Amino acid sequence: MKLHSSLIAVSAVLSLAATATAANTGSAFYGDAPDEHHPWAVHDHNRPQPKLVTPGTFSSQEQPGKPPSDAVILFDGSDLSKWEADKGEGVPTKWVIKDGAMECVPGSGYIRTREKFGDCQLHVEWAAPTKVQGESQGRGNSGVFLMGLVEIQVLDNYNNPTYADGFAASVYGVNPLQANALRPPGEFQTYDIVFRRPIYKDGKAIDPGYVTVFENGVLVQDHTMIEGGTGHMARSKIGPFPEAGPLKLQDHGNPVRYRNVWYRPLPPRAAEGGTDGYLSTEATMAKRAEIAAMIRQDAEKLRNPSNSVPEMLRLAESLVYEHDEAASQRATELAEQYLAQVQQLSPEQLAARKDELKHLRDVSRYLARFDIIPDDAEPKVQLEQIVKEHNWDKK
């Protein structure tokens, strides 16, 4: 039997009982423990809380909506200070602002953001000219270029057919849209785009990248794989991408208008250091070691000669993520002190702790289930016996 593991188990379960109710964020020794591909336990109370974002509002034809609180505003209808001509750094654009929208001046060239960014949730509203001129690709044509490389087509396809991979909201030349959800020309259309760039390592793709597009609230690109930069009449070629690039809007000879352009940066994926999702064993163990170190530091701050329970709990918890000899030894010392107190309980005191001891038994089962202690660890056996002898499991 592993004596130090058994003592750690007792310290953990007794300390849990002493803490009364668990916090709203969850409790230790609850959901399935971390494994070789998941650094977090299921329902892990150590896992970072989501950041708070105040949602925005929806747009109407008359008024653009309000972006969410964490959005990076690229165009709010007032100025073009965050944009430049796609002809060289710092070159001002000749596009103009009319009635809160920026309008393409035909022949002036593409426009791009001064800022470069990668993975994002992007919101763009655009409107083709009210006066209908031309057909197919010659009518209300423009484009939204993610990182300046992948074009999501902008085109007036209201009663205006064209080749399937050139419709509005197509990944131009690559993937048609699932449905045509455009409003009439002159009205503002909305693109909500989730973009994940391709990730390469040593020349090999470890995540090909994907784009999802909602057109006026209708899903039209469903996690479409990125096949490289898009182009006209040429097939895209799969290959490495930069980490960041500007957002570009196309001048295709039509006075298309844009308004309410903003984006939200997305957190890293597992392939680039993120810790959510299915990770490699190497990345998982590295993160588990980091979590364990954080918990051990927290345990040190909780050191209190008059109340060893909080420190004991955190040290025991740290061992679920990573074994550390110093933490084991310290937890064992605290457990020995605590066990000496438990052994002095009278029968009346023991009965008064019925719920506590049943909980201890359950936690000891958890620890054994995930090999933190052996199944025949003496403290676990004793807890099972106490509950059984007193028939405390009876409803």
C-alpha positions as CSV (number, residue, x, y, z in Angstrom):
1,M,0.0,0.0,0.0
2,K,1.2,3.5,-0.8
3,L,1.2,5.1,2.7
4,H,1.8,8.7,1.5
5,S,-0.9,8.4,-1.1
6,S,-3.4,7.1,1.5
7,L,-2.6,9.9,3.9
8,I,-3.0,12.4,1.1
9,A,-6.4,10.9,0.3
10,V,-7.5,11.3,3.9
11,S,-6.3,14.9,4.1
12,A,-8.1,15.7,0.9
13,V,-11.4,14.2,1.9
14,L,-11.4,15.6,5.4
15,S,-10.4,19.0,4.2
16,L,-13.3,18.9,1.7
17,A,-15.7,18.1,4.5
18,A,-14.4,21.0,6.5
19,T,-15.0,23.5,3.7
20,A,-18.8,22.9,3.9
21,T,-20.3,23.8,0.6
22,A,-18.5,24.0,-2.7
23,A,-18.0,27.3,-4.6
24,N,-20.2,28.0,-7.6
25,T,-17.2,27.3,-9.8
26,G,-17.2,23.7,-8.8
27,S,-15.3,21.5,-6.4
28,A,-12.2,19.3,-6.6
29,F,-12.5,15.6,-7.0
30,Y,-15.8,15.8,-8.9
31,G,-15.7,15.2,-12.7
32,D,-13.5,12.9,-14.6
33,A,-9.8,13.6,-13.9
34,P,-7.3,15.0,-16.5
35,D,-6.0,12.5,-18.9
36,E,-3.3,12.3,-21.6
37,H,-5.3,14.5,-24.0
38,H,-7.2,16.8,-21.6
39,P,-5.3,18.9,-19.1
40,W,-8.5,19.9,-17.3
41,A,-10.8,17.7,-15.3
42,V,-14.4,17.6,-16.3
43,H,-16.1,20.5,-14.5
44,D,-12.7,21.7,-13.3
45,H,-13.0,24.5,-10.9
46,N,-9.4,25.5,-11.7
47,R,-10.3,26.2,-15.4
48,P,-10.3,29.9,-16.2
49,Q,-13.7,31.5,-16.3
50,P,-15.0,32.9,-19.6
51,K,-14.4,36.6,-20.1
52,L,-17.4,38.9,-19.7
53,V,-18.6,40.4,-23.0
54,T,-21.6,42.7,-23.3
55,P,-23.5,41.7,-26.4
56,G,-24.2,44.3,-29.1
57,T,-27.5,45.0,-30.9
58,F,-28.8,44.0,-34.3
59,S,-28.8,46.4,-37.3
60,S,-31.7,47.7,-39.2
61,Q,-31.7,49.2,-42.6
62,E,-31.8,52.6,-41.1
63,Q,-29.3,52.1,-38.3
64,P,-26.3,49.9,-37.8
65,G,-26.2,47.8,-34.7
66,K,-23.9,48.2,-31.7
67,P,-20.9,45.9,-31.7
68,P,-20.1,43.7,-28.7
69,S,-18.0,45.3,-25.9
70,D,-14.8,43.5,-26.9
71,A,-15.0,44.2,-30.6
72,V,-12.2,46.0,-32.4
73,I,-14.0,48.7,-34.5
74,L,-12.6,49.0,-38.0
75,F,-15.3,51.4,-39.3
76,D,-18.0,53.1,-37.4
77,G,-19.3,55.4,-40.1
78,S,-17.3,58.5,-39.0
79,D,-13.8,58.3,-40.6
80,L,-11.3,56.1,-42.5
81,S,-8.4,56.5,-40.1
82,K,-8.0,52.8,-39.7
83,W,-7.8,52.2,-43.5
84,E,-5.4,52.9,-46.3
85,A,-5.0,52.3,-50.0
86,D,-3.7,48.9,-51.0
87,K,-0.8,50.5,-52.8
88,G,1.7,51.0,-50.0
89,E,1.9,51.6,-46.3
90,G,0.4,54.9,-45.3
91,V,-1.1,55.8,-48.7
92,P,-4.5,57.3,-48.0
93,T,-7.5,55.8,-49.7
94,K,-9.7,57.6,-52.2
95,W,-12.9,55.9,-51.0
96,V,-15.4,58.3,-49.5
97,I,-17.9,58.4,-46.6
98,K,-21.5,59.0,-47.4
99,D,-24.4,58.8,-44.9
100,G,-22.3,56.7,-42.4
101,A,-21.0,54.3,-45.0
102,M,-17.7,54.1,-46.9
103,E,-18.2,53.9,-50.6
104,C,-15.9,52.5,-53.2
105,V,-14.8,55.0,-55.8
106,P,-14.5,53.0,-58.9
107,G,-10.9,52.9,-60.2
108,S,-9.4,54.0,-56.9
109,G,-8.2,50.5,-56.0
110,Y,-8.6,48.1,-53.1
111,I,-8.7,49.4,-49.5
112,R,-7.1,47.6,-46.5
113,T,-6.9,48.0,-42.8
114,R,-3.7,49.4,-41.3
115,E,-4.0,46.7,-38.6
116,K,-3.1,43.1,-39.3
117,F,-4.9,40.3,-37.6
118,G,-5.6,36.6,-38.0
119,D,-8.3,34.3,-36.5
120,C,-11.4,36.4,-35.9
121,Q,-15.2,36.8,-35.8
122,L,-15.8,39.4,-38.4
123,H,-18.9,41.5,-39.0
124,V,-19.3,43.4,-42.3
125,E,-22.4,45.1,-43.7
126,W,-22.5,46.1,-47.4
127,A,-24.9,47.3,-49.9
128,A,-24.9,47.1,-53.7
129,P,-26.0,50.2,-55.7
130,T,-29.7,50.8,-55.7
131,K,-29.6,51.5,-59.4
132,V,-29.2,48.1,-61.1
133,Q,-26.6,48.0,-63.8
134,G,-24.9,45.1,-65.5
135,E,-25.4,41.4,-64.9
136,S,-23.5,38.4,-63.5
137,Q,-20.1,39.5,-62.2
138,G,-20.6,43.0,-63.5
139,R,-23.3,44.0,-61.0
140,G,-22.5,45.3,-57.5
141,N,-19.2,43.5,-57.4
142,S,-16.7,43.8,-54.5
143,G,-15.1,41.4,-52.1
144,V,-14.1,40.9,-48.5
145,F,-10.5,39.5,-48.3
146,L,-9.6,37.8,-45.1
147,M,-6.0,38.5,-44.2
148,G,-5.9,40.0,-47.7
149,L,-5.8,36.4,-49.1
150,V,-9.2,34.6,-48.9
151,E,-12.0,36.3,-50.7
152,I,-15.6,36.1,-49.5
153,Q,-17.4,37.4,-52.6
154,V,-19.6,40.5,-52.5
155,L,-22.0,40.6,-55.5
156,D,-25.6,41.7,-56.2
157,N,-27.1,38.2,-56.8
158,Y,-30.7,39.3,-56.2
159,N,-32.3,37.8,-59.3
160,N,-28.9,37.8,-60.9
161,P,-27.4,34.3,-61.5
162,T,-23.7,33.8,-62.1
163,Y,-21.2,30.9,-61.8
164,A,-21.9,29.0,-58.5
165,D,-18.5,29.6,-56.9
166,G,-18.8,33.3,-57.6
167,F,-22.1,34.1,-55.9
168,A,-22.2,36.5,-53.0
169,A,-20.8,34.8,-49.8
170,S,-19.0,32.1,-51.8
171,V,-15.4,31.4,-51.1
172,Y,-14.5,32.9,-54.4
173,G,-13.5,30.2,-57.0
174,V,-13.5,27.5,-54.3
175,N,-16.8,26.8,-52.6
176,P,-20.3,27.9,-53.5
177,L,-22.7,29.1,-50.8
178,Q,-25.4,26.7,-49.5
179,A,-28.2,29.2,-50.1
180,N,-28.7,32.6,-51.6
181,A,-30.2,34.8,-48.8
182,L,-29.6,38.2,-50.3
183,R,-31.9,41.2,-49.9
184,P,-32.7,43.5,-52.9
185,P,-30.0,45.8,-54.1
186,G,-29.7,49.1,-52.2
187,E,-30.4,47.3,-48.9
188,F,-27.6,46.5,-46.5
189,Q,-26.6,42.9,-46.4
190,T,-24.8,41.4,-43.4
191,Y,-21.9,39.0,-43.3
192,D,-20.9,37.3,-40.0
193,I,-17.7,35.4,-40.6
194,V,-15.7,33.0,-38.4
195,F,-12.3,32.7,-39.8
196,R,-9.5,30.3,-38.7
197,R,-6.3,30.6,-40.7
198,P,-4.2,27.6,-41.8
199,I,-1.5,26.6,-39.3
200,Y,1.7,25.1,-40.5
201,K,4.7,23.7,-38.7
202,D,7.9,22.7,-40.4
203,G,6.1,23.1,-43.8
204,K,3.3,20.7,-42.8
205,A,-0.3,21.6,-42.1
206,I,-1.3,20.8,-38.6
207,D,-4.7,22.6,-39.0
208,P,-5.9,23.5,-42.5
209,G,-8.0,26.4,-41.4
210,Y,-11.7,27.0,-41.9
211,V,-14.2,29.7,-42.7
212,T,-17.9,29.9,-41.7
213,V,-20.2,32.5,-43.1
214,F,-23.7,33.7,-42.2
215,E,-25.4,35.8,-44.8
216,N,-28.2,37.9,-43.3
217,G,-28.4,35.4,-40.5
218,V,-28.5,32.3,-42.8
219,L,-25.6,29.8,-42.7
220,V,-24.1,29.7,-46.2
221,Q,-20.5,28.5,-45.6
222,D,-20.3,25.7,-43.0
223,H,-16.8,25.2,-41.7
224,T,-15.4,25.4,-45.3
225,M,-11.7,24.3,-45.4
226,I,-9.2,26.9,-46.6
227,E,-7.5,25.8,-49.7
228,G,-5.1,28.7,-49.8
229,G,-5.4,32.2,-51.2
230,T,-8.2,32.7,-53.7
231,G,-7.9,34.0,-57.2
232,H,-9.7,34.6,-60.5
233,M,-9.7,31.7,-63.0
234,A,-6.9,30.0,-61.0
235,R,-7.3,27.1,-58.5
236,S,-6.2,27.9,-55.0
237,K,-3.1,26.2,-53.8
238,I,-2.8,24.8,-50.3
239,G,0.2,26.1,-48.5
240,P,1.5,28.1,-45.4
241,F,-0.2,31.3,-44.3
242,P,1.2,34.2,-42.4
243,E,0.1,34.7,-38.8
244,A,-1.7,37.9,-39.5
245,G,-2.7,40.1,-42.5
246,P,-5.0,43.1,-43.2
247,L,-8.6,43.0,-44.1
248,K,-9.1,44.1,-47.7
249,L,-12.2,45.3,-49.5
250,Q,-12.2,45.1,-53.3
251,D,-12.6,47.8,-55.9
252,H,-14.2,46.0,-58.8
253,G,-15.6,49.0,-60.5
254,N,-18.9,49.3,-58.6
255,P,-19.8,51.9,-55.9
256,V,-20.5,49.3,-53.2
257,R,-21.0,50.7,-49.7
258,Y,-19.8,49.3,-46.4
259,R,-20.7,50.1,-42.8
260,N,-20.4,48.7,-39.3
261,V,-17.2,46.7,-39.8
262,W,-15.7,45.2,-36.7
263,Y,-13.9,42.0,-35.5
264,R,-13.3,40.0,-32.4
265,P,-10.0,38.2,-32.0
266,L,-10.4,34.5,-31.3
267,P,-8.5,32.5,-28.7
268,P,-5.7,30.2,-29.9
269,R,-6.6,26.6,-31.0
270,A,-4.9,23.6,-29.5
271,A,-2.6,23.4,-32.6
272,E,-1.1,26.7,-31.6
273,G,-0.9,26.5,-27.8
274,G,-4.5,26.7,-26.8
275,T,-5.6,24.5,-23.9
276,D,-9.2,23.8,-24.8
277,G,-10.1,20.8,-26.9
278,Y,-8.2,17.5,-27.7
279,L,-4.5,18.2,-27.2
280,S,-1.4,16.2,-28.0
281,T,0.0,14.2,-25.1
282,E,3.1,16.5,-24.9
283,A,1.0,19.6,-24.8
284,T,-1.4,18.1,-22.3
285,M,1.3,17.0,-19.8
286,A,3.0,20.4,-20.1
287,K,-0.3,22.2,-19.2
288,R,-1.0,19.8,-16.4
289,A,2.4,20.6,-14.9
290,E,1.6,24.3,-15.2
291,I,-1.7,23.8,-13.4
292,A,-0.2,21.7,-10.7
293,A,2.5,24.4,-10.1
294,M,-0.2,27.0,-9.8
295,I,-2.1,25.0,-7.3
296,R,1.1,24.3,-5.2
297,Q,1.8,28.0,-5.1
298,D,-1.8,28.6,-4.0
299,A,-1.4,26.0,-1.3
300,E,1.7,27.7,0.0
301,K,-0.2,31.0,0.4
302,L,-2.8,29.1,2.4
303,R,-0.3,27.8,5.0
304,N,-1.8,28.3,8.5
305,P,-0.6,26.5,11.6
306,S,-4.0,26.8,13.2
307,N,-5.9,25.5,10.2
308,S,-4.1,23.2,7.9
309,V,-7.2,22.1,5.9
310,P,-7.0,24.6,3.0
311,E,-3.3,23.9,2.3
312,M,-3.9,20.2,2.7
313,L,-6.7,20.3,0.1
314,R,-4.8,22.2,-2.5
315,L,-1.7,20.0,-2.1
316,A,-3.7,16.9,-2.6
317,E,-5.5,18.4,-5.5
318,S,-2.2,19.3,-7.2
319,L,-1.3,15.7,-7.3
320,V,-4.2,14.9,-9.5
321,Y,-2.5,16.8,-12.2
322,E,1.2,16.0,-11.5
323,H,3.1,14.1,-8.9
324,D,5.5,16.2,-7.0
325,E,7.6,14.7,-4.2
326,A,7.8,17.9,-2.1
327,A,4.1,18.4,-2.3
328,S,3.5,14.7,-1.4
329,Q,5.8,15.0,1.7
330,R,4.1,18.2,2.9
331,A,0.7,16.7,2.4
332,T,1.7,13.6,4.3
333,E,2.9,15.6,7.2
334,L,-0.4,17.5,7.3
335,A,-2.4,14.3,6.9
336,E,-0.6,12.7,9.8
337,Q,-1.4,15.6,12.1
338,Y,-5.1,15.5,10.9
339,L,-5.4,11.8,11.2
340,A,-4.3,11.9,14.8
341,Q,-7.2,14.2,15.5
342,V,-9.7,12.0,13.7
343,Q,-8.6,9.0,15.7
344,Q,-9.6,10.8,18.9
345,L,-13.3,11.1,17.9
346,S,-15.8,9.6,20.2
347,P,-18.7,7.5,18.9
348,E,-21.1,10.4,19.4
349,Q,-18.7,12.7,17.5
350,L,-18.4,10.2,14.7
351,A,-22.2,9.9,14.4
352,A,-22.5,13.6,14.2
353,R,-20.3,13.5,11.2
354,K,-22.4,11.1,9.2
355,D,-22.8,13.3,6.1
356,E,-19.2,14.3,6.3
357,L,-17.9,10.8,6.4
358,K,-20.2,9.6,3.6
359,H,-18.7,12.4,1.5
360,L,-15.2,11.4,2.5
361,R,-16.0,7.8,1.4
362,D,-17.2,9.1,-2.0
363,V,-14.1,11.2,-2.5
364,S,-11.8,8.3,-1.6
365,R,-13.6,6.3,-4.3
366,Y,-12.9,9.1,-6.7
367,L,-9.2,9.1,-5.8
368,A,-8.9,5.4,-6.2
369,R,-10.8,5.4,-9.5
370,F,-8.1,7.7,-11.0
371,D,-5.2,5.9,-9.3
372,I,-4.3,8.7,-6.9
373,I,-4.6,6.1,-4.2
374,P,-4.8,2.3,-4.5
375,D,-8.3,0.8,-4.2
376,D,-7.3,-1.0,-1.0
377,A,-5.8,2.1,0.6
378,E,-6.4,1.8,4.3
379,P,-8.3,5.1,4.7
380,K,-10.6,4.2,1.9
381,V,-11.3,0.8,3.4
382,Q,-11.9,2.3,6.8
383,L,-14.4,4.9,5.4
384,E,-16.2,2.1,3.5
385,Q,-16.4,0.1,6.7
386,I,-17.7,3.0,8.8
387,V,-20.5,3.8,6.4
388,K,-21.4,0.1,6.0
389,E,-21.3,-0.6,9.7
390,H,-23.7,2.3,10.5
391,N,-25.9,1.5,7.5
392,W,-25.6,5.1,6.4
393,D,-26.3,4.3,2.8
394,K,-29.8,3.3,3.5
395,K,-32.3,5.7,2.1
